[in-house]
Amino acid sequence: KIEIANIMNNHRTIGIDLVAMCVNDLIVDKARPLFFLDYIATGKLDLAKGTQIIKGIIEGCKKSNCSLLGGETAEHPGIEANDKYDLAGFCVGVKSGLKNIKTRLKQNDLIIGIKSSGLHSNGFSLVRKIIKEKKVKLNKKIDKNKTIGQLLLEPTKIYVDPILELFSKQLIKTCAHITGGGITENLPRSLTDNIEAEIDLDKWNVPKIFKWIQSYGVTQSEMLRTFNCGYGMVVILDKSNLNKFENLMKRHKLGYDKIGILLNSKKSKKRIKFIGKLNFDD
C-alpha cells in the first residue's frame, strides 16, 4: 500500500493503516489498546512526507483511544532509496475489565460481516501486479467521484470501540479480523471443534473496488483468499442478541450483513463451507 501512496504522492492515511492493523488484531482477543510505537526506515528523510505519515499515526491512535509513546525514524543512505520508505509498528493492549467467559458456539448462531472501508492493508502485491501488467491509470474514476488510486488508499477502518463494547455487553461470542488470507483463512481461527461455518456468498455486498480487481480475471476463490471483499470484521452471535447488536451498529454508524450461520460438524477440523456466488456485476 505504501507503493500506491508513493505513486499518488499521498501519505496522509498510511499511518492510520499502520495503527489499524495492530489494534484490530488486539480487540479480537478482547484486549483494549494501551500504547503504540512506530518505526520509519528511509534513505533520506523527507520532512513533508514524514509529517503526513506521523499525522496519520496520531489520528489512528486517537481513533483507537491509545497513546503514541514514541518511535524511531532511521535513515539508511545507500541501503534504502531516498524517495522510498518502510513502516513498522506495534501495539500493547490489556484484557482487564472484560469477563473471561468461555465461548460456546452452537448450531444456528449467526455470522455477521461488519463492512470494511475497502482493501484495508492486504492484497496489494496482487493489486500492484495488475496495475503494472495492465498499465492501469490510477486517476481513472470507477466509483462516483473517486478514482482507483483514492479507493485503494482508503484507510483501514478501526473497529476498537464497537467490538470492545460488543464483548463487554456479551452481545457477540467471538470475532475474526479479516486480513491476509481473507475470510477463508481467518474465520476458522475463531471456530471451536465440531462446528463449521456456512457462508452464503449470495448475501455479500461487494464494493466496486473489489469488482474492479476481479475484472482482471481473479477467481472467486482467490478473491476470498486474498481480500476482505467488503467485510473487515466478522462476528458470531446468538440470534437472541441480534436486535441489540443492530442497535449498537447503528449507533456506531457501521454497516453490516448477515452472511452465514454455524452448523454442527462431525469432523473436528475447523472449516468453512461456501454456498452461492459473489456478485461481481456492476
C-alpha positions, 0 to 999 in steps of 0.5 A: 500500500505504501507503493500506491501512496508513493505513486499518488504522492499521498501519505496522509492515511498510511499511518492510520493503516499502520495503527489499524492493523495492530489494534484490530488484531488486539480487540479480537482477543478482547484486549483494549489498546494501551500504547503504540510505537512506530518505526520509519526506515528511509534513505533520506528523510523527507520532512513533508512526507514524514509529517503526513505519515506521523499525522496519520499515526496520531489520528489512528491512535486517537481513533483507537483511544491509545497513546503514541509513546514514541518511535524511531525514524532511521535513515539508511543512505545507500541501503534504502532509496531516498524517495522510498520508505518502510513502516513498522509498528506495534501495539500493547493492549490489556484484557482487564475489565472484560469477563473471561467467559468461555465461548460456546458456539452452537448450531444456528448462531449467526455470522455477521460481516461488519463492512470494511472501508475497502482493501484495508492493508492486504492484497496489494502485491496482487493489486500492484501486479495488475496495475503494472501488467495492465498499465492501469491509470490510477486517476481513472474514476470507477466509483462516483467521484473517486478514482482507483488510486483514492479507493485503494488508499482508503484507510483501514477502518478501526473497529476498537470501540464497537467490538470492545463494547460488543464483548463487554455487553456479551452481545457477540461470542467471538470475532475474526479480523479479516486480513491476509488470507481473507475470510477463508483463512481467518474465520476458522481461527475463531471456530471451536471443534465440531462446528463449521461455518456456512457462508452464503456468498449470495448475501455479500455486498461487494464494493466496486473496488473489489469488482474492479480487481476481479475484472482482471480475471481473479477467481472467486476463490482467490478473491476470498483468499486474498481480500476482505471483499467488503467485510473487515470484521466478522462476528458470531452471535446468538440470534437472541442478541441480534436486535441489540447488536443492530442497535449498537451498529447503528449507533456506531454508524457501521454497516453490516450483513448477515452472511452465514450461520454455524452448523454442527460438524462431525469432523473436528477440523475447523472449516468453512463451507461456501454456498452461492456466488459473489456478485461481481456485476456492476 
